[in-house]
Amino acid sequence: MNKIIFFCICFFYHEIILAQPTVITTDVLGVGTTNAVYKATISQDVTMDDDVVAGQVGITGGTDNRKRLVLGYDTNGDGFGYIKAGYYTQKWTNLALQPTGGFVGIGTAAPQAKLHVFGGGNVMQIGQPGSGTDNYIKFVGSVNSFDVGATASGFWGIADAGVAYRFVVTQPGNVGIGTNTPQAKLDVNGTVSIGSGNTLINDPTYNDYKLFVNGNIAAKKLKVLQSGWADYVFNPGYILPTLPQVDSFIQKHKHLPAIPSSKEVTKDGIDVGEMQKLMMQKIEELTLYAIEQNKKIDILNKKIEILEIQKNK
């Protein structure tokens, strides 16, 4: 009988007393300390571990206490605080901040975006020097996505959804577009268009061209590398057109032989290097004409001298 009475007392104590919310009426609560300085103070020296074990505060699931959120402060050295969420001895799980709305501020009490970081100097760092891995931020749009980050190869850049880097900057300050190994301050692997309205860029005739400029270009010096020059004019086997032949060609075509016509230039433009070579060809031909004319003049002058001598006898 006594056992039954004791069981009933315990049952009613559990149902009536323990089932009620616990209210702490003291000003402060100390756990592990008699000198609490906050409303709730937990005092414990902790060294952060590689799992979700060590911490001053832990929150677990009711049916599976291996699922944990741990808040702690590593008291070694200068110390640091941490928050970890994981499945004990199994894996790390996600940690959400403001998952249904609101902003998160670091260094500011009035964040203006989903993540607002404010402060002087190095306000955000992604990755660890010498880690040997790529570290990047992924930007996802409604259609495309791209990554911005630093690579283990020693450059930072913008990649097309982690597939290929489209834009890179190397440690010496070289910028590469379409190449991961720029050899100059700007190294572009592909076609460059400057100025709007470059219709020629879509013309198959110009597939081999790398730079299209719709506007003027100013430079102090321009160097065109040529594979050949017009010195063949001075070769012994070169057939120099006679002046009557040149005259006949001009009368018929209204431009010099081997020189493009006005209509051709208007349609196709000119190759600066090739045109310089053709102009040099004409200059060298003119030089040969001048030398030939000078020889003829010398012969005529000698004949005139002979005639003058004979006349004066």
Residue pairs with C-beta under 8 A, 6 or more apart in sequence:
27 39
28 36
28 37
28 38
28 39
28 40
28 41
29 36
29 39
29 40
29 41
30 36
30 41
30 43
31 40
31 41
31 42
31 43
32 42
32 43
32 44
33 41
33 42
33 43
42 56
42 57
44 56
45 75
46 54
46 55
46 56
46 72
46 73
46 74
46 75
47 54
47 74
47 75
47 76
48 54
48 55
48 72
48 74
48 82
51 86
51 88
51 89
52 58
52 68
52 69
52 70
52 84
52 85
52 86
52 87
52 88
53 70
53 88
54 70
54 72
55 70
55 71
55 72
55 82
55 84
56 71
56 72
56 73
57 70
57 71
57 72
58 68
58 69
58 70
58 71
59 68
59 69
59 70
60 66
60 67
60 68
60 69
61 67
61 68
65 88
66 87
66 88
66 89
66 90
67 86
67 87
67 88
67 93
68 85
68 86
68 87
68 88
69 83
69 84
69 85
69 95
70 82
70 83
70 84
70 85
70 86
71 81
71 82
71 83
72 81
72 82
72 84
73 79
73 80
73 81
73 82
74 80
74 81
74 82
83 95
84 92
84 95
85 92
85 93
85 94
85 95
86 92
86 93
87 93
97 104
98 104
98 114
103 111
103 112
103 113
103 114
103 115
103 116
104 111
104 114
104 115
104 116
105 111
105 116
105 117
105 118
106 115
106 116
106 117
106 118
106 119
106 123
107 117
107 118
107 119
107 123
108 116
108 117
108 118
117 123
117 124
126 135
126 136
126 137
126 149
126 150
127 133
127 135
127 149
127 150
131 152
132 152
133 152
134 149
134 150
134 151
134 152
135 149
135 150
136 147
136 148
136 149
136 150
136 159
136 162
137 147
137 148
137 149
138 145
138 146
138 147
138 162
139 145
139 146
139 147
139 148
144 160
144 161
145 161
146 158
146 159
146 160
146 161
146 166
147 158
147 159
147 161
147 162
148 156
148 157
148 158
148 159
149 156
149 157
149 159
150 156
151 157
151 165
153 180
154 170
154 171
155 165
155 168
155 169
155 170
155 171
155 176
155 180
156 168
156 169
157 165
157 166
157 167
157 168
157 169
157 176
157 180
158 165
158 166
158 167
158 168
159 165
159 166
160 166
165 180
166 177
166 178
167 175
167 176
167 177
168 175
168 176
168 179
168 180
168 182
169 175
169 176
170 176
170 181
170 182
173 185
174 182
174 183
174 184
174 185
174 186
174 187
175 182
175 185
175 186
175 187
176 182
176 187
176 188
176 189
177 186
177 187
177 188
177 189
177 190
178 188
178 189
178 190
179 187
179 188
179 189
188 210
190 210
191 201
191 209
191 210
191 211
191 212
192 210
192 211
192 212
193 201
193 212
193 213
193 214
194 211
194 212
194 213
194 214
194 215
195 213
195 214
195 215
196 214
197 214
198 212
198 213
198 214
200 206
200 209
200 212
201 212
206 212
222 272
224 272
224 273
224 276
225 273
226 273
226 276
226 277
228 277
229 277
229 280
230 277
230 278
230 280
230 281
230 284
231 284
232 238
233 240
233 281
233 284
233 285
233 288
234 284
234 288
240 285
240 288
240 289
241 249
241 257
241 285
243 289
246 256
246 257
249 256
249 257
250 256
253 261
254 261
255 261
255 262
256 282
258 278
258 281
258 282
259 278
259 282
260 268
260 270
